[in-house]
Amino acid sequence: MDTQPRPFVPPHPTPRNRPPTRLELIRTSMRNPLEIWGEPSYAQPFISVKFLADHVVIANHPELIRHILVENAKNYRMARVRQLILRPILRDGLLTAEGEVWKRSRKAMAPVFTPRHIHGFAEMMRDRVEIFLERFRASEGTVRDIGIDMTELTYEVLAYTLFSGDIAADDADFAEDVERLLSTMGRVDPLDLLKAPEWLPRIQRLRGRHVLEKFRGIVRDTISARRDRMREDPAGAPQDFVTLLLEAEGPDGLSAAEIEDNLITFIGAGHETTARALGWTLYLLANAPQERALVEDEIDAVLADNPPPVEWLDRMPKTRAAFEEAMRLYPPAPSINREPVEDDTVTLKDGTRIDIPKGATTLVMPWVLHRHRLYWDNPNAFMPSRFWPENRDRIDRFQYLPFGAGPRICIGATFALQEAVIALALILKEFRFEPTPELNPWPVQKLTVQAQNGLPMRVARRQALP
C-alpha cells in the first residue's frame, strides 16, 4: 500500500470548457486574466485562432517558444496590448523599451548584474533579512499577511543593495503604494483589448495617477540627491545602480528621462516578482508539511557549517527547488506578449507547420505553460522534487520560463534566486507559518500573480532548533 502523502494542490482557476464571448473576455480580463484560459490552452502544443478581429497564437510547444523568443527574436516586438498597459507606468524602462533605447539601457545595467557583483551582495542580503526578522520575533503567535511582509522585505533588500539605502521613500507605506499602483495602473482596461489609441483615457488608470506620480517623485528626489553627492564628493559616492546609470548619461548613453524610467522600473517592479514568489513559497510550504520538513532539514544542516551566504544558493538545492516550484505554479510574470513585425513560419521537428501573420498577438504564457498537461506530470500539484538536481535535466529549457528567455531574459534572475534562498534559509531556520481559517488565496493577475485575499498566516517559532 502506498503510504506517501498526496501532494498539496493549491487553488487555481478551472479551465474554461468553451470560448469566452466578447463581453466575457472583457469582464474577465478586467477582473482576472488568469481565468480566461480554456481546456485547449492546457492541452494543445499551440493554438492559432481569430478573435475580436485579431489573429491570436498561443505558443506552448518548447520548439515554437524557442523560435519566437530566441531564434527569430528580432522579428518580434512587444505586443501592443502589453505596451498599452505597461508604458503608462514604466515608459522607457527596461521592461517596455524597444530597439536602441532598450539596447542602451541593457548595456548600462549589465555591469551591476554580473556574477561577481551579485555574489558581492550576498552578505548585505543576509544582514537585511536578519534585521527584518525582528518583526517576526516581535509577532510570535500573531497573524500577519505574509505577502505584505515579503513585499517590504524585498524592497529593503533592493534599497540597500542596488541603491545603497538612498531611496528617498517612506518604507511604512511602500507595500500599500505598490498594491495601489498595480491595482489601478496595472490592470487591463477594455480599451486596451480593443487596441484603442493611447490618447483615449483609461478610467481605471486615472485613479492610479496619484500613486504613480508619488513613485516618480521618489525617483526624482533620489536622482537629485545622488547628483549632489557625486558633484560634491565624486570619490565618495557609492558605486551602485543609481551611480552607474547616472554615469551612463550622455549623448551616446542614457537620457535623463531614460534614467528616471529605469529607476522607477526597478523601484516599483524590480522587487515585486521576488516578493510574490517568496510569499507563495511560504504559503505552499505551510500547506505541505512533508516538503517543509525536507527544506528545514537542509537549511539546518547547511547553516550548522556556517558557510558564507554566497554559497547558500548552491548548497541548498531543496530550498531553491521549493522556490522554483512556487514560480512554476504562480509565475511572477504570467504572460510574455509579442507580435511579429513580418509574417513568420515555424516548422517543428515533427513536421508541423505554424504560420504567424504580421501583427498577430503571439502569447507565450508561463501561467499556462507551467501547468500544461503535455509537459508536466500532475501539473497543478506542489512537487518541488521536479527541480532537485537529479531531475532538472527532464525539464526542457523552454517549458519553464519564470524569468523569460532570449535577449530579453530578466537581467536580475540570478540576483532574485540568491536573494530568495538567503531569505528562505534565515526565515525557515527560525519560523514556521501556520494556515489560518481566513487563508484562502486566489491567484489574480495584476502584472504579477498575487493572492487576491492576501496570505494571512500565524507566525510560530520552530520547536526543534539546532
N, C-alpha and C positions, 0 to 999 in steps of 0.2 A: 504494500500500500504506500502511495506517495504521501509523505508527511510534510513536504515542503509547503510553506505558506504561499498562498496565491499572491502575485504581485499587486501592489496598490494601483488602482485605475482612478486617476484624478478626474475632476469634472472637465467636460469638453462638449461642444455643440454636436448634436446628432446630425449627420449629413442629410441634406435635403433629398427627397426621392422624386422631385420634379423641378424643372427650371423655374426660377422666380419670375413673376410678372414684372413689368416695368415699375409699377408702384411698389411692389415688394422689394425690388432691388434698391430703390432709392431709400425706402424706410429702413431696411436692414443695414445698408451702407452707413446711414447716419447713426444708427443705434450701435451696431457691432458688425463690422465686415467679416469677422470670423464665422458668422452664421450663414453666410451666403452660399458656401460651397456644398455641392451635391455629391451623391454617391460616385458618379463617374470621375470626379476630381481626385478621389482617394483610391481609384482602382485602375485608371487608364494611364498609359505612358505619356499621352499628350491628348489635348482636346483642342480642336480648331472649329470655331463657330462664329456666326454673325449674331450680334446682339446690340440693340439700341443703335442700329445703323453703323456699328463698329465691328471690325474683324478682331476677334479675341483668340489668342493662342495661350493655352496653359501648358507650360513645359514641365513635365515630371521626369522624363527619361534622362538619366545622367549624361548620355551622349549629347542629347539635344541641349541640355543646360550648359555643358562644356562649350558647345559651339557658340551659343549666344553670349556667354559671359567671358569666354577666353579666346577661342579660335577666330571668331569674327566680331569681336567686341567693338571694333572701330565702326562697324555698320549699325551699332545700336546706341541710341541716345536715351536719356531718361524719358519715361513716358510722360505725356503732357498732364495727365490727371495727377500723377505723383507730384509734379512740379507745381501745379496749381495749389496743392495742399502745403507743400514744404517751403516753397520760395518766399511766401509772405513772412515766414518766421526766420529763415536762415539766409535768404538772399543768395549771395555768392559764397557761402560757406562750403566746406569740403564735400558735404553730402549732396549739395544741389548744384554746385558749379560744374560747368562743362567746358570742353575744349581747352584753350590756352589758359584760361583762368584757373581751371582745375589743375592743370599741369604745374602752374606756378605755385599754387598752394600746397600741393602734394610734395613738391621738391623742397619747399621751405620747411615743412614739418618733418620730413623724413629723418633728419639727424636726431630728433628727440626720441624717436621710436626705434632706434637701433637696439639690438640685444644688449649692448654694453650700457646704454643709458637706462633701459628698462630694469636691468639687473641692479643698477645703482639705486633704483627707487625702493628696493625690497625692504631695507631697514626702516625707511620712513613710513612705508605702508604698515609694517608691523607696529611701529610706535603710535600711529594714528588710530589703529584698531584697538590697541591696548587702552588708550585714553578713552575711546568711545565705550569700551566695556564697562566703565564706571556707571553708565546709565543702567545697564542690566543688573549690576551688583546692587544698585540702589532700588531696583524694581522687582527684586525676587518675590515671586508669589503673585505678582500683579499681571494683568492682561495688557499687552501692548500691540499696536499694529506694526508687525514686523516689516511690512512693506515700506511704511514711512521711515522706520529705523534704518533700513538698508539704503534708502534714498539719501538720508542725511549722512550716513557713514561714507558712502562712495563720493558724495560731494566733498566731504572733509579730506578724503584721500586725494581727490583731484586737486583741491585747493592747495594742499601742502606739497604735492609732488610737482605738478606741471606749472603751478602759479606761485610757489614759494610762500603760500599763506597770504598773498597780497590781493585777493579778490575783494573788491570794495562792496561787500554784501553783508547783510544781516543773516546769519545762519538760522536764526529762530524761525523765520517764515519761509525758508527756502523750499522745503518739501511741498508746502501748500501752494507756493507760487508755481512750481513745476507742474503740479496736478492741474492747476487752473489754466496754465498755458496749453497743456496737452488736451484738456477737455474742451477748449474753445478753438484755439488756432489749429490744433492738430486733428480735428475731426473732419470727416468727409462732408462736404456740402453738396446738395443736389445740383447746384450749378457746375461743380467740378465734374460730376458724372456726365453732364450734358456738354462738357467742354466749352462752357460759356466764356467770353472774353474776361481777361483778368480785371479789367476796369469795373466790371459789374460787382457791386458789394456783396460779400457773403455775410448774411446776417449773423450767423453763429460766430464768425471771426471778429465782428465788430465788438463783441463782448470781451474778447481777449486782448484788445489793443492796449489796454491799460497795463496789464501784466507784461506784455511784450515790450512796451516802452520802458517799464521798470528794469527788465533784463538788459535792454540796450543802454540804459543809464548806468547800470552797474559796470558794463563793459567799457563805456567811455570813461568813467571815473578810474577804472583800473588802468586803462591805457595812459590817461593823463598823469596819474601818479608815477607810473613806471617811466614815462618820458622824462619827467622831472628828475627822477632818481638817476637815470642814465646820463642826463646832462650834467648833474651836479657831481656825480661820482661814477664815471664810466667803469672803473675797475671794480667797484663795489656792488654794482647791480647784479642780481642773481642771473646765472646763465640758464634760464628756464624757458618754457614755452612762450611766454609773453615777450621776453627779450629777443628770442630767436626770430619771432615774427616781425618785431619792430626793426631788427637789423636787416631783415629781408625787404624792407620798404624801399621803393625807388622806381625809376623809370623802367628798369628791366626786371623788377621784382613785384612785390605786392603793393597795391594801392592802400590808402588809409581805410577806405570802405571795406576792402577785402580782409584786412587785418581785423576790423571790427566784426565782420561776418563770421570769420573763423573762430574768433574767441567766443562769440555767443553760441556757435555750434557746439563747442566743447563744454562751455559752462552749462548751457541749457540741455544738451543732449548727450554729451560725451560720457557722463557718469550714469545716465538713465538706464542704458541697456544692461550694464553690470548690476545695477541696483535691483532691477526687476528679476534678473536671473538668480541673484542671491536670495531674494525673498521667496521665489518659487522653490529653490533648492531646500531651504529650511522648512517650508511647508511640506514638501514631498517626504523629506526625511522624518518629519514629525508623524507622518501617517504610515511610515514603513519602518517599524522598529528593527526588523532584521537587517535592513540596509543601513540604518543609522548605526547599529552596533558595529558593522564592518568598518564604517568610516571612523567611528570613535576609537576603535582598537588601533587602526592605522595611525591616527593622529597621536594617540598616547605613546605608541612605540617610537615614532619618529622624534617627537618633541622630547622624549626622555634622553635622547642623544644630544640635545641642544645644538642642532646644526644651524648655521646662519639661514635666515629666511629666504635668501636667494636660491637655496637648494630645495625648498619645500615643494615646489611645483613638480619636480622630477621624482621626489621621494615619497609623494603621496598620490599614487595613481588612482586609488579608490575614491579619494576625496575629489580629485579632478573629475573622475568618471561620473560622480553624482551630480556635479555642476554641469557637465556636458549633457547628461541625460535630461536635466531640467531644461537646458536650452533646446533640446530636441522637442520636448513636449510643449514648451512655451517659448518659442524662439523670440528673443527680444525684438528683432526686426522681422516681422512675419511675412513681408512681401518685398519682392525685388521687381520693379516695373520698368520695362524697356519698350522701345518701339524702333523698328528698323528704318534707317534713312533711305535704303533702297530695297527692292524685292530681294528675298533670300530663299534659298532652297537647301534643306538639310537631308542627307541620305544616311540613315542609320546602318550599322553593320549588318542588320538582318534584312536590309534592302528597302525598308520602309522610307518613303519619300514624304517630306513635310515642306509645304510651301508657306512662307510667311510674307504676306504682301507688305509693301511700303506703308508705314504708318500704323500697322496693326498693333493693338495693345498686346504686348507679349509679357506674360506673367510667369515668373519663377517664384513659387510661393513656399517658403520654408514651412509655414504652418501646415500646408497640405502635404508637401514632400516628406516632412519628418514623420507623418502619420500614414504614409502611403502603404497600401497592403502588398504591393509588388516588391517592396524593398525592405520591409521591416516585419519581423515576427512579433505578434501581439503588440501592434503599434501604439495602442493607447495606454499601455501599462508602463509603470515606472520601473525600469530594469537597468540600473547603472552598469551591470556586468557587460552590456554591449560594448562599453568603452574601456574595459580592462585591457591592459597591454596585449594579452594573448588573443583578444577578439577584435582588435581595432582593424586588422587587415581585411576583415569581412565587409567593412563599410566603404563603399565607393566614395572617392573624394567629392563627387558631385551629387550625392544623395543626402549630405548633411552640410548645411550652409548657415550656421549661426552667425558667421562673420562675412558672408558673401563669398565671392571668388573672382579671379581675374584682376585686371588693373585696378578695379575699384574695391578690392577686398578691404575690409576695415583696417585702418592703419594702426589701431590700438588693440588688436586682437591679443597679442602676447601680454601687453600691459594688463588687459582685463583678466586673462587667465591667472597671471601671477597674483594680482590683487585678490581675486576670488578665493584662491586656495589659501592664501595667507589669512584672509578674513574668516573663512570657514574653520580653519585649523584653530585659531585663537578663540572663536566663539564656541565651537563644539567641544573644545577641551574643558570648558568650564560650565557650559549651559546646555539645557535641553528646552525645547519649546513644545508645550502641550496643547493639542487642539482644544478649542472651546466650543460650546453649543452654537455660538454665533459664527463660527468659522464655516463659511460657505462661499469660497472664492469662485467667481465665474469669470473665465478669461474674456477680456474685452480688448479690442484693438484700438488704441489711441496713439498711433505711431508705433509705440511699443505694445507688448501684450501685458496687460495689467489685470490685477484681481479686482473685479468690479466692487465687491463687498469688503475689500481690504483683507488683511491677513491677521486677524486678532488671535493671538496665542498667548498662553500663560508662560511666563519666564520661570524656569526651575533650575536649580543647581543640580549638577550631576552628583549622584550619591557616592559613586566609587571612583575617586580620582587617584592617580598615582602619587 
